[in-house]
Amino acid sequence: MKDRASNDQHLLAVMQKAFDKGHNSHMDTEKMIDWIKQELQSGYRLEDNKAL
């Protein structure tokens, strides 16, 4: 359960950051989605490295 809460919080933080970046730099939807994908993938890679 704790991992799920942590993942949910990470996802919400990334989404908030994307919203803020999009609002401040007038990022279009496609760029925002690509940025979110990249952030989430890099976050999972970081967590995978921590587990090792």
Buried (B, 14 or more C-beta within 10 A) or exposed (E): EEEEEEBEEBBEEBBEEBEEBBEEEEBEEEBBEEBBEEBBEEBEEEEEEEEE
